[in-house]
């Protein structure tokens, strides 16, 4: 028989340590342990028109789902009895050291997600010692971003080749003059993808309210207060557009861009040149002969061609074929520090995150971007230690096995 007794108050005291409840944004950010936690905070704070622009993809969103599933459908193979007391998370990418093997991908309309916008993201990146890429469709000017982050920050510029070539050339020259060291030329946008969430929300530039949006806005007063009491939304390339984002993009993107255009861009740009949006091994091989310094294996976050190749699945073959000639960067689907580890092990030199950072920005502005980077850093270090590696340079394909689903043999 179990003997029972009444516990003494002194014995109960150590067990009852109630924390003082806090509803502050900083406390909520601190409690977020994953990027998915930040996504949920972002969803609660941000109107659907802005949240869906970030969260959504093209058509049935199959490509995005598959990209994330690819990271889930792999097996890590750890080594044991390794000294991992200290870990080196730094990586050299495009001639300079980044303190983490991940940078901030270019994202459009970022001040619509939170009024801190690109400046908040770039400052967070600079504190973390990682690169920040400003989009052609960014809502902060090139010179403004450079002034806000200072000379110690590492800024990249992402170029969409538009039908107005003079404007494209001017953007290249402005970025070079402002100290941006790398140009990302995005090549998977002859037209805009079918981003159905945006079409259904009637998303315009700047945002306008439908009746459904007006009802949603009443539940997100903080976002609207910030939006209405700060500088109006403006863009690096134009100020406003009377139609939807889809029609804006279709009017801007140049469907005539070919490999020959890379030659004059290479001649014009004094820094590192990276081609973003590579989705086949054949194109990766061809780009190795163009004078490009690197490529980004990317399906544009699933936002262009739905059911496009999954970058992680493409990575091993591309790394084997052109890894000595080009620096390989990977994006699309990264939501965890372990995803970064897997990409590096399979041959990527570096990675980029877009949505993962934007969820943090929407959840808490610049502080939220800091929290997103911190979460990825913590997960990255823990995964490395559990794998038995003390630096990212030690990661090899032996540490990862891709499982069979959606994988080419």
C-alpha positions as CSV (number, residue, x, y, z in Angstrom):
1,X,0.0,0.0,0.0
2,X,1.3,3.5,-0.9
3,X,1.5,5.6,2.2
4,X,0.0,9.1,1.8
5,X,0.7,12.3,3.7
6,X,-0.2,16.0,3.5
7,X,2.7,18.0,1.9
8,X,4.2,20.7,3.9
9,X,4.1,24.3,2.6
10,X,7.9,24.5,2.5
11,X,7.9,21.5,0.1
12,X,5.3,23.1,-2.2
13,X,7.0,26.5,-2.5
14,X,9.8,25.4,-4.9
15,X,7.2,23.8,-7.1
16,X,5.0,26.8,-7.5
17,X,6.9,29.5,-9.4
18,X,4.3,31.4,-11.4
19,X,5.7,33.8,-13.9
20,X,4.2,37.2,-14.1
21,X,2.1,37.3,-17.3
22,X,3.3,39.6,-20.0
23,X,1.4,40.6,-23.2
24,X,4.2,42.9,-24.5
25,X,5.5,42.3,-28.0
26,X,9.0,41.7,-26.8
27,X,7.8,39.0,-24.4
28,X,5.8,37.3,-27.2
29,X,8.9,37.4,-29.5
30,X,11.0,35.9,-26.7
31,X,8.5,33.0,-26.2
32,X,8.7,32.2,-30.0
33,X,10.9,29.1,-30.3
34,X,10.5,28.4,-34.0
35,X,9.9,30.3,-37.3
36,X,6.4,28.7,-37.3
37,X,5.8,30.5,-33.9
38,X,6.8,33.8,-35.5
39,X,4.5,33.0,-38.4
40,X,1.5,32.6,-36.1
41,X,2.3,35.9,-34.4
42,X,2.6,37.5,-37.8
43,X,-0.7,36.1,-38.9
44,X,-2.4,37.6,-35.8
45,X,-0.9,41.0,-36.3
46,X,-0.9,41.6,-40.1
47,X,-3.9,42.1,-42.4
48,X,-4.6,39.3,-44.8
49,X,-3.6,41.3,-47.8
50,X,-0.1,41.7,-46.5
51,X,0.2,38.3,-44.7
52,X,-1.0,36.4,-47.8
53,X,1.4,38.2,-50.1
54,X,4.3,36.8,-47.9
55,X,2.8,33.5,-47.0
56,X,1.3,32.5,-50.4
57,X,2.8,31.0,-53.6
58,X,1.6,30.3,-57.1
59,X,-1.4,28.4,-58.3
60,X,-2.0,25.4,-55.9
61,X,1.2,26.3,-53.9
62,X,2.5,22.8,-54.6
63,X,6.0,23.9,-55.4
64,X,6.4,25.6,-52.0
65,X,4.9,22.7,-50.2
66,X,7.3,20.3,-51.9
67,X,10.3,22.5,-51.2
68,X,9.5,22.4,-47.5
69,X,8.7,18.7,-47.6
70,X,12.1,18.0,-49.1
71,X,13.8,19.3,-45.9
72,X,11.5,17.1,-43.9
73,X,12.1,14.1,-46.1
74,X,15.8,13.7,-45.3
75,X,17.8,11.8,-42.7
76,X,20.7,13.1,-40.8
77,X,23.7,10.8,-40.1
78,X,25.5,12.0,-37.0
79,X,29.0,11.1,-35.9
80,X,29.6,10.4,-32.2
81,X,32.4,11.1,-29.7
82,X,33.4,14.3,-31.4
83,X,34.6,17.5,-29.6
84,X,31.9,20.0,-30.3
85,X,32.4,22.3,-27.3
86,X,33.0,25.2,-29.8
87,X,31.3,25.7,-33.1
88,X,32.3,27.9,-36.0
89,X,29.2,29.0,-38.0
90,X,31.0,31.4,-40.3
91,X,31.1,30.9,-44.1
92,X,33.0,32.7,-46.8
93,X,30.6,33.7,-49.6
94,X,31.5,35.7,-52.7
95,X,34.8,36.8,-51.2
96,X,33.8,37.9,-47.7
97,X,33.1,36.2,-44.4
98,X,29.5,35.9,-43.1
99,X,29.1,35.0,-39.4
100,X,26.3,32.6,-40.4
101,X,25.9,30.6,-43.6
102,X,22.6,32.3,-44.3
103,X,21.6,35.8,-45.6
104,X,18.4,37.7,-46.1
105,X,16.8,37.1,-49.5
106,X,15.4,40.0,-51.6
107,X,11.7,40.6,-50.9
108,X,9.3,43.0,-52.5
109,X,6.9,45.5,-50.8
110,X,8.6,44.9,-47.4
111,X,7.4,48.0,-45.7
112,X,3.9,46.7,-46.3
113,X,4.7,43.8,-44.0
114,X,5.9,46.2,-41.3
115,X,6.8,49.9,-41.3
116,X,10.4,49.0,-40.3
117,X,10.7,47.4,-43.7
118,X,14.0,46.8,-45.4
119,X,15.8,49.1,-43.0
120,X,14.8,47.0,-40.1
121,X,15.8,43.8,-41.8
122,X,19.1,45.2,-43.0
123,X,20.0,46.4,-39.6
124,X,19.2,43.0,-38.1
125,X,21.4,41.4,-40.8
126,X,24.2,43.8,-40.1
127,X,24.1,43.0,-36.3
128,X,24.2,39.3,-37.1
129,X,27.1,39.8,-39.5
130,X,25.2,38.4,-42.6
131,X,24.3,39.9,-46.0
132,X,21.1,41.6,-46.8
133,X,19.7,41.7,-50.3
134,X,17.5,44.7,-51.4
135,X,14.9,43.9,-54.1
136,X,14.2,46.0,-57.2
137,X,10.7,45.9,-55.8
138,X,11.9,47.1,-52.4
139,X,10.1,49.9,-50.5
140,X,13.3,51.5,-49.4
141,X,15.7,53.4,-51.8
142,X,19.2,52.1,-52.5
143,X,20.9,55.2,-51.0
144,X,18.5,55.3,-48.0
145,X,19.3,51.7,-47.1
146,X,23.1,52.3,-47.4
147,X,22.8,55.3,-45.2
148,X,20.7,53.5,-42.6
149,X,23.1,50.5,-42.3
150,X,26.5,52.2,-42.6
151,X,29.7,51.1,-44.3
152,X,30.2,48.0,-42.1
153,X,27.0,46.3,-43.4
154,X,27.1,44.0,-46.3
155,X,24.4,44.8,-48.8
156,X,23.5,43.1,-52.0
157,X,21.1,44.4,-54.7
158,X,18.7,42.2,-56.6
159,X,17.9,43.2,-60.2
160,X,14.8,42.4,-62.2
161,X,15.5,43.2,-65.8
162,X,12.6,45.4,-66.9
163,X,11.3,46.6,-70.2
164,X,12.9,50.0,-69.4
165,X,16.6,49.1,-69.8
166,X,17.7,52.6,-68.9
167,X,16.0,52.3,-65.6
168,X,17.7,48.9,-65.0
169,X,21.1,50.4,-65.9
170,X,20.5,53.3,-63.5
171,X,19.7,50.9,-60.7
172,X,22.9,49.0,-61.3
173,X,24.9,52.2,-61.2
174,X,23.2,53.4,-58.1
175,X,23.8,50.2,-56.2
176,X,27.5,50.2,-57.2
177,X,27.9,53.8,-56.1
178,X,26.2,53.0,-52.8
179,X,28.7,50.3,-51.9
180,X,26.6,47.2,-52.6
181,X,29.1,44.4,-53.3
182,X,27.0,41.8,-55.1
183,X,24.3,41.9,-57.8
184,X,21.7,39.2,-57.9
185,X,20.1,39.0,-61.3
186,X,16.8,37.2,-61.1
187,X,16.0,35.3,-64.3
188,X,12.9,33.3,-63.6
189,X,10.3,36.1,-64.2
190,X,9.4,36.4,-67.9
191,X,5.9,37.0,-66.5
192,X,4.4,37.0,-63.0
193,X,3.3,33.7,-61.5
194,X,-0.4,33.1,-60.8
195,X,-0.4,34.3,-57.1
196,X,-4.0,33.5,-56.4
197,X,-4.2,34.8,-52.9
198,X,-3.1,38.2,-54.1
199,X,-5.7,38.2,-56.9
200,X,-8.4,37.1,-54.5
201,X,-7.4,39.8,-52.1
202,X,-7.3,42.4,-54.8
203,X,-3.9,43.5,-53.7
204,X,-2.9,46.8,-55.2
205,X,0.1,49.2,-54.8
206,X,-0.3,50.8,-52.3
207,X,-2.8,48.5,-50.6
208,X,-6.4,49.4,-50.9
209,X,-9.4,48.0,-49.0
210,X,-12.1,45.7,-50.2
211,X,-15.1,45.2,-47.9
212,X,-13.5,41.9,-46.7
213,X,-10.2,43.7,-46.1
214,X,-12.0,46.5,-44.2
215,X,-13.5,44.0,-41.8
216,X,-10.1,42.3,-41.4
217,X,-8.5,45.7,-40.7
218,X,-10.7,46.3,-37.7
219,X,-9.0,43.3,-36.1
220,X,-5.4,44.6,-36.9
221,X,-5.5,48.2,-35.7
222,X,-1.8,48.3,-34.7
223,X,-0.7,47.6,-38.3
224,X,-3.0,50.2,-39.7
225,X,-1.9,52.8,-37.2
226,X,1.7,52.2,-38.2
227,X,0.9,52.2,-41.9
228,X,-1.1,55.4,-41.8
229,X,1.2,57.4,-39.5
230,X,4.5,56.8,-41.3
231,X,5.8,57.8,-44.7
232,X,3.6,56.6,-47.6
233,X,4.6,53.4,-49.3
234,X,7.1,54.0,-52.1
235,X,9.2,51.9,-54.3
236,X,12.8,51.9,-55.7
237,X,11.4,51.9,-59.2
238,X,8.0,53.6,-59.1
239,X,5.7,55.2,-56.6
240,X,2.2,53.8,-57.3
241,X,0.3,51.6,-59.7
242,X,-3.4,51.7,-60.4
243,X,-3.9,48.0,-60.8
244,X,-3.0,44.8,-58.9
245,X,0.5,43.6,-58.2
246,X,0.1,40.9,-60.8
247,X,-0.5,43.5,-63.6
248,X,2.4,45.6,-62.2
249,X,4.8,42.8,-62.5
250,X,3.6,41.7,-65.9
251,X,4.1,45.3,-67.2
252,X,7.6,45.5,-65.8
253,X,9.2,42.1,-66.4
254,X,11.0,41.8,-69.7
255,X,10.2,38.5,-71.4
256,X,13.0,39.0,-74.0
257,X,15.9,38.6,-71.5
258,X,18.4,36.0,-72.7
259,X,21.9,34.8,-71.8
260,X,23.3,37.6,-74.0
261,X,22.0,40.2,-71.5
262,X,24.2,38.7,-68.8
263,X,27.3,39.8,-70.8
264,X,26.6,43.5,-70.7
265,X,25.4,43.3,-67.1
266,X,28.7,41.6,-66.2
267,X,30.6,44.4,-68.0
268,X,28.6,47.1,-66.2
269,X,28.7,45.7,-62.7
270,X,32.0,46.0,-60.8
271,X,31.3,43.6,-58.0
272,X,30.3,39.9,-57.7
273,X,27.5,38.7,-60.1
274,X,25.1,36.0,-59.1
275,X,22.3,34.6,-61.2
276,X,19.2,33.8,-59.2
277,X,16.4,31.4,-60.3
278,X,18.4,28.5,-61.7
279,X,16.2,25.4,-61.9
280,X,18.0,22.9,-64.1
281,X,21.5,21.3,-64.3
282,X,21.8,22.3,-67.9
283,X,21.4,26.0,-67.1
284,X,23.8,25.7,-64.2
285,X,26.4,24.2,-66.6
286,X,25.9,27.0,-69.1
287,X,26.1,29.7,-66.5
288,X,29.6,28.4,-65.5
289,X,30.9,29.8,-68.8
290,X,29.2,33.3,-68.6
291,X,31.5,35.0,-66.1
292,X,29.0,34.8,-63.3
293,X,30.5,34.3,-59.8
294,X,27.6,32.3,-58.4
295,X,24.1,31.0,-58.8
296,X,21.1,30.7,-56.6
297,X,19.2,27.5,-56.9
298,X,15.7,28.8,-56.4
299,X,12.1,28.4,-57.6
300,X,11.3,31.8,-56.4
301,X,9.7,30.5,-53.2
302,X,7.2,28.6,-55.3
303,X,5.8,32.0,-56.4
304,X,6.4,31.6,-60.2
305,X,6.1,28.2,-61.9
306,X,4.1,25.9,-59.6
307,X,5.5,22.4,-59.4
308,X,8.9,23.6,-60.5
309,X,12.0,21.6,-59.5
310,X,12.8,21.5,-55.8
311,X,16.1,23.3,-55.3
312,X,17.3,20.9,-52.5
313,X,16.8,17.9,-54.8
314,X,18.7,19.7,-57.6
315,X,21.6,20.7,-55.4
316,X,23.7,17.5,-55.2
317,X,24.0,17.1,-59.0
318,X,24.7,20.8,-59.5
319,X,27.3,20.8,-56.8
320,X,29.1,17.9,-58.4
321,X,29.0,19.4,-61.8
322,X,29.8,23.1,-61.3
323,X,30.6,23.5,-57.6
324,X,34.3,24.2,-58.5
325,X,33.3,26.9,-61.0
326,X,30.5,28.7,-59.3
327,X,29.5,29.4,-55.7
328,X,26.1,27.7,-55.1
329,X,23.5,29.5,-53.0
330,X,20.2,27.8,-52.2
331,X,16.9,29.3,-51.2
332,X,13.2,28.2,-51.1
333,X,11.7,26.2,-48.2
334,X,14.1,27.0,-45.4
335,X,12.3,27.3,-42.1
336,X,14.7,25.8,-39.6
337,X,18.4,25.9,-38.9
338,X,18.6,22.2,-39.6
339,X,17.5,23.1,-43.2
340,X,20.5,25.3,-43.6
341,X,22.8,22.5,-42.3
342,X,21.3,20.1,-44.8
343,X,21.8,22.5,-47.7
344,X,25.4,23.0,-46.8
345,X,26.1,19.3,-46.4
346,X,24.7,18.6,-49.9
347,X,26.9,21.1,-51.5
348,X,25.6,24.7,-51.1
349,X,28.1,27.4,-50.2
350,X,25.4,29.6,-48.6
351,X,21.7,29.9,-48.2
352,X,19.1,32.7,-48.3
353,X,15.8,33.0,-46.3
354,X,12.8,35.2,-47.3
355,X,9.6,34.2,-45.6
356,X,11.4,33.0,-42.5
357,X,12.7,36.6,-41.9
358,X,9.5,38.3,-43.0
359,X,7.5,36.3,-40.5
360,X,9.7,37.8,-37.8
361,X,9.5,41.3,-39.3
362,X,5.7,41.1,-39.4
363,X,5.6,39.7,-35.8
364,X,7.7,42.4,-34.3
365,X,9.4,44.8,-36.7
366,X,13.2,45.0,-36.5
367,X,13.2,43.2,-33.1
368,X,11.2,40.4,-34.8
369,X,13.8,40.1,-37.6
370,X,16.5,39.8,-34.9
371,X,14.5,37.0,-33.3
372,X,14.1,35.1,-36.5
373,X,17.9,35.2,-37.1
374,X,18.5,34.2,-33.5
375,X,16.1,31.2,-33.8
376,X,17.9,30.0,-36.9
377,X,21.3,30.5,-35.3
378,X,20.3,28.5,-32.2
379,X,18.9,25.7,-34.3
380,X,21.9,25.7,-36.6
381,X,24.4,25.4,-33.8
382,X,22.4,22.7,-32.0
383,X,22.1,20.6,-35.2
384,X,25.8,20.9,-35.9
385,X,26.7,19.7,-32.4
386,X,24.3,16.8,-32.6
387,X,25.8,15.9,-36.0
388,X,29.3,15.9,-34.4
389,X,30.7,18.8,-36.5
390,X,32.4,21.9,-35.1
391,X,32.4,24.0,-38.2
392,X,30.2,24.4,-41.3
393,X,33.3,23.5,-43.4
394,X,33.2,19.9,-41.9
395,X,29.7,19.2,-43.4
396,X,29.7,16.7,-46.2
397,X,27.1,14.6,-48.1
398,X,27.8,11.8,-45.7
399,X,25.9,13.7,-43.0
400,X,22.6,13.7,-45.0
401,X,20.6,11.2,-46.9
402,X,17.7,12.3,-49.1
403,X,14.7,10.0,-48.7
404,X,12.9,8.7,-51.7
405,X,9.7,10.8,-52.0
406,X,9.9,13.3,-54.9
407,X,13.6,12.5,-55.4
408,X,15.2,11.8,-58.7
409,X,17.5,8.8,-58.8
